[in-house]
Amino acid sequence: MPLGNLLGAEGAGFVQTMQTLDSGRISIGALGVGLAQGAYEEMVKYAKERTAFGEPIANKQAIQWMIADAALGIESARTLVYKAAWMKDAGRDYTKMAAMAKLQASEVAEKVCHDAIQVHGSYGYSREYPVERMYRDQRLMSIGEGTSQIQRLVIARKALAEL
Ligand SMILES: Cc1cc2nc3c(=O)[nH]c(=O)nc-3n(C[C@H](O)[C@H](O)[C@H](O)COP(=O)(O)OP(=O)(O)OC[C@H]3O[C@@H](n4cnc5c(N)ncnc54)[C@H](O)[C@@H]3O)c2cc1C
């Protein structure tokens, strides 16, 4: 390959690839937050619409717990994604924060999309409602740009080196 086609410094390709992954993890984290937010909105809307035993299922405590867990999880994931993005913009080492944001957002997306189907009952399993697609789409979040197992390795390595 001609020398003129060399991208970056010679021998630094692995480090550059890892840096690209750090950045991509913030994007996957944002995707996870967006998916979770969408599923959450569908969950709340349906819980208010669907009546059982004479009242909206939103009045049932079991449904409210799923809504509360979703709201909490999304807020925590969004905060981590913003923090990782802020650290990147500030030129700080954001490897651990990007892994944390991606891991948290993908696990929150999985739980919220799962619960959104649960709140919809059998309609959640059908293609008539968007939560079925959201549940399939969220599976990528814990695989692409490094699996959840790899995010935990990255976080642990950084944590062990820090203290
Ligand atoms: C829809 C989709 C789009 C994608 N888009 C892109 C893209 O645009 N660009 C790109 O480069 N890649 C892309 N990928 C690939 C993705 O990044 C890889 O699939 C992912 O990193 C996992 O690698 P793998 O499939 O080789 O799994 P493997 O590495 O074979 O992992 C299999 C299992 O073993 C576990 N495992 C592997 N190594 C370890 C370890 N050291 N410790 C503990 N557990 C481990 C994994 O966590 C996983 O559970 C995409 C994947 C999907 C599904």
The ligand as a Gaussian input file, in Angstrom:
#p B3LYP/6-31G(d) Opt

LIG

0 1
 C      -26.667000      -5.037000      14.013000
 C      -25.166000      -4.993000      14.209000
 C      -24.437000      -3.961000      13.653000
 C      -23.059000      -3.913000      13.807000
 N      -22.374000      -2.882000      13.234000
 C      -21.037000      -2.877000      13.272000
 C      -20.284000      -1.834000      12.620000
 O      -20.861000      -0.926000      12.037000
 N      -18.939000      -1.881000      12.684000
 C      -18.272000      -2.871000      13.324000
 O      -17.042000      -2.872000      13.326000
 N      -18.952000      -3.860000      13.965000
 C      -20.302000      -3.891000      13.949000
 N      -20.998000      -4.893000      14.588000
 C      -20.221000      -5.966000      15.217000
 C      -20.196000      -5.881000      16.737000
 O      -19.393000      -4.815000      17.177000
 C      -19.695000      -7.232000      17.247000
 O      -20.686000      -8.199000      16.909000
 C      -19.462000      -7.200000      18.741000
 O      -18.358000      -6.405000      19.070000
 C      -19.245000      -8.602000      19.320000
 O      -18.258000      -9.277000      18.598000
 P      -18.546000     -10.728000      18.038000
 O      -19.856000     -10.719000      17.310000
 O      -17.321000     -11.155000      17.288000
 O      -18.754000     -11.605000      19.323000
 P      -17.618000     -12.409000      20.155000
 O      -16.429000     -11.516000      20.362000
 O      -17.419000     -13.727000      19.513000
 O      -18.376000     -12.583000      21.543000
 C      -19.270000     -13.670000      21.793000
 C      -19.578000     -13.670000      23.286000
 O      -18.373000     -13.873000      24.032000
 C      -18.172000     -12.800000      24.947000
 N      -16.756000     -12.468000      25.039000
 C      -15.879000     -12.312000      24.016000
 N      -14.670000     -11.971000      24.484000
 C      -14.780000     -11.920000      25.837000
 C      -13.886000     -11.621000      26.894000
 N      -12.600000     -11.268000      26.669000
 N      -14.343000     -11.665000      28.167000
 C      -15.638000     -11.985000      28.420000
 N      -16.534000     -12.286000      27.467000
 C      -16.123000     -12.231000      26.187000
 C      -18.973000     -11.627000      24.353000
 O      -19.321000     -10.688000      25.369000
 C      -20.169000     -12.339000      23.769000
 O      -21.104000     -12.590000      24.794000
 C      -22.379000      -4.932000      14.521000
 C      -23.129000      -5.980000      15.111000
 C      -24.500000      -6.006000      14.970000
 C      -25.277000      -7.128000      15.626000

